Protein backbone atom coordinates (compact mmCIF):
# COMPACT_ATOMS: atom_id res chain seq x y z
CA UNK A 1 0.00 0.00 0.00
CA UNK A 2 1.28 3.42 -0.89
CA UNK A 3 1.56 5.41 2.34
CA UNK A 4 0.96 8.86 0.90
CA UNK A 5 -2.61 7.85 0.01
CA UNK A 6 -3.55 7.04 3.63
CA UNK A 7 -6.10 9.79 4.13
CA UNK A 8 -8.25 10.18 1.07
CA UNK A 9 -10.66 13.11 1.58
CA UNK A 10 -14.25 12.07 2.32
CA UNK A 11 -15.61 13.91 -0.73
CA UNK A 12 -13.21 12.00 -2.98
CA UNK A 13 -14.37 8.72 -1.46
CA UNK A 14 -17.97 9.73 -2.12
CA UNK A 15 -17.17 10.60 -5.75
CA UNK A 16 -15.36 7.28 -6.19
CA UNK A 17 -18.53 5.46 -5.12
CA UNK A 18 -20.81 7.81 -7.09
CA UNK A 19 -18.95 7.12 -10.34
CA UNK A 20 -18.23 3.43 -9.65
CA UNK A 21 -14.47 3.81 -9.28
CA UNK A 22 -13.89 2.85 -5.65
CA UNK A 23 -12.81 -0.71 -6.54
CA UNK A 24 -10.30 0.67 -9.03
CA UNK A 25 -8.95 3.00 -6.35
CA UNK A 26 -8.46 0.08 -3.95
CA UNK A 27 -6.84 -2.07 -6.66
CA UNK A 28 -4.45 0.72 -7.63
CA UNK A 29 -3.71 1.52 -4.00
CA UNK A 30 -2.50 -2.02 -3.33
CA UNK A 31 -0.65 -2.50 -6.63
CA UNK A 32 3.10 -2.95 -6.37
CA UNK A 33 4.09 -1.32 -9.65
CA UNK A 34 1.98 1.25 -11.44
CA UNK A 35 2.29 2.49 -14.98
CA UNK A 36 2.40 6.28 -15.37
CA UNK A 37 -1.27 6.19 -16.46
CA UNK A 38 -2.31 4.13 -13.41
CA UNK A 39 -0.40 6.50 -11.16
CA UNK A 40 -2.19 9.48 -12.75
CA UNK A 41 -5.57 7.80 -12.20
CA UNK A 42 -4.70 7.02 -8.58
CA UNK A 43 -3.69 10.64 -7.99
CA UNK A 44 -6.99 11.88 -9.44
CA UNK A 45 -9.04 9.39 -7.42
CA UNK A 46 -7.19 10.40 -4.28
CA UNK A 47 -7.27 14.20 -4.51
CA UNK A 48 -8.85 15.20 -7.83
CA UNK A 49 -12.00 17.22 -8.37
CA UNK A 50 -15.40 15.67 -8.92
CA UNK A 51 -15.20 16.63 -12.61
CA UNK A 52 -11.83 14.86 -12.99
CA UNK A 53 -13.20 11.71 -11.32
CA UNK A 54 -16.32 11.84 -13.51
CA UNK A 55 -14.10 12.06 -16.61
CA UNK A 56 -12.13 9.01 -15.46
CA UNK A 57 -15.40 7.07 -15.22
CA UNK A 58 -16.44 8.19 -18.68
CA UNK A 59 -13.08 7.13 -20.14
CA UNK A 60 -13.07 3.68 -18.56
C-alpha positions as CSV (number, residue, x, y, z in Angstrom):
1,X,0.0,0.0,0.0
2,X,1.3,3.4,-0.9
3,X,1.6,5.4,2.3
4,X,1.0,8.9,0.9
5,X,-2.6,7.8,0.0
6,X,-3.6,7.0,3.6
7,X,-6.1,9.8,4.1
8,X,-8.3,10.2,1.1
9,X,-10.7,13.1,1.6
10,X,-14.3,12.1,2.3
11,X,-15.6,13.9,-0.7
12,X,-13.2,12.0,-3.0
13,X,-14.4,8.7,-1.5
14,X,-18.0,9.7,-2.1
15,X,-17.2,10.6,-5.7
16,X,-15.4,7.3,-6.2
17,X,-18.5,5.5,-5.1
18,X,-20.8,7.8,-7.1
19,X,-19.0,7.1,-10.3
20,X,-18.2,3.4,-9.7
21,X,-14.5,3.8,-9.3
22,X,-13.9,2.9,-5.7
23,X,-12.8,-0.7,-6.5
24,X,-10.3,0.7,-9.0
25,X,-8.9,3.0,-6.3
26,X,-8.5,0.1,-3.9
27,X,-6.8,-2.1,-6.7
28,X,-4.4,0.7,-7.6
29,X,-3.7,1.5,-4.0
30,X,-2.5,-2.0,-3.3
31,X,-0.6,-2.5,-6.6
32,X,3.1,-2.9,-6.4
33,X,4.1,-1.3,-9.7
34,X,2.0,1.2,-11.4
35,X,2.3,2.5,-15.0
36,X,2.4,6.3,-15.4
37,X,-1.3,6.2,-16.5
38,X,-2.3,4.1,-13.4
39,X,-0.4,6.5,-11.2
40,X,-2.2,9.5,-12.7
41,X,-5.6,7.8,-12.2
42,X,-4.7,7.0,-8.6
43,X,-3.7,10.6,-8.0
44,X,-7.0,11.9,-9.4
45,X,-9.0,9.4,-7.4
46,X,-7.2,10.4,-4.3
47,X,-7.3,14.2,-4.5
48,X,-8.9,15.2,-7.8
49,X,-12.0,17.2,-8.4
50,X,-15.4,15.7,-8.9
51,X,-15.2,16.6,-12.6
52,X,-11.8,14.9,-13.0
53,X,-13.2,11.7,-11.3
54,X,-16.3,11.8,-13.5
55,X,-14.1,12.1,-16.6
56,X,-12.1,9.0,-15.5
57,X,-15.4,7.1,-15.2
58,X,-16.4,8.2,-18.7
59,X,-13.1,7.1,-20.1
60,X,-13.1,3.7,-18.6
